[in-house]
Amino acid sequence: MTDSVTRIFSETFGINPGEVTDELSPANFPKWDSLKSILLMALLQKAFSVEFSASEIIAMRSVGLIRRVLRRKGLS
């Protein structure tokens, strides 16, 4: 799951996979705006065949928190 999350972030934001860390968030990465957030959630849901609740989406404020939500959904 970690490699897939990294790949999705890398492709969505046009950055090197090595730049994708658990600390990456909208607060420290200006390219991560509201429109990219919507696209990112859609891509993650499709890639992992899951649906996120509104509260999960709100909680996913960094790459690390996204990985945590995905683990809670049984993905590893």
C-alpha positions in Angstrom: 0.0 0.0 0.0 2.8 2.4 0.8 4.3 2.2 -2.7 0.9 2.8 -4.3 0.3 5.8 -2.1 3.7 7.2 -3.0 3.1 6.6 -6.7 -0.4 8.3 -6.6 1.1 11.3 -4.9 4.1 11.5 -7.2 1.9 11.3 -10.3 -0.8 13.6 -9.0 1.6 16.4 -7.9 4.3 15.8 -10.5 7.0 15.2 -7.9 9.8 12.7 -7.4 8.6 9.7 -5.3 11.5 10.4 -2.9 9.8 13.7 -2.0 6.7 11.9 -0.7 7.1 11.6 3.0 4.6 11.0 5.8 5.0 14.7 6.8 3.9 16.0 3.4 0.7 18.0 3.9 -1.2 21.0 2.4 0.4 23.1 5.2 3.9 22.5 3.8 3.3 21.8 0.2 1.6 24.6 -1.8 0.7 22.3 -4.8 -1.7 20.4 -2.5 -4.7 22.7 -2.8 -8.5 22.0 -2.5 -8.9 20.8 -6.1 -5.9 18.5 -5.8 -7.4 17.1 -2.6 -10.6 16.2 -4.4 -8.6 14.5 -7.2 -6.4 12.8 -4.7 -9.3 11.3 -2.7 -10.9 10.1 -5.9 -7.7 8.4 -7.1 -7.1 6.8 -3.7 -10.6 5.4 -3.6 -10.3 4.0 -7.1 -6.8 2.5 -6.5 -7.7 0.8 -3.3 -11.4 0.1 -4.0 -12.5 1.9 -0.8 -14.8 4.8 0.0 -13.9 7.5 2.5 -16.4 9.1 4.8 -16.5 12.8 5.2 -14.8 12.6 8.6 -12.0 10.4 7.1 -11.4 12.9 4.4 -11.2 15.7 6.9 -8.8 13.7 9.0 -6.5 12.9 6.1 -4.3 16.0 6.4 -1.0 14.4 5.5 0.5 11.5 3.7 1.0 9.7 7.0 -2.6 10.2 8.1 -3.8 9.0 4.7 -1.8 5.8 5.2 -3.3 5.4 8.7 -6.8 5.7 7.3 -6.0 3.1 4.7 -4.5 0.7 7.3 -7.7 1.1 9.3 -9.6 -0.1 6.3 -7.5 -3.3 6.3 -4.9 -2.3 3.7 -1.3 -2.9 4.4 
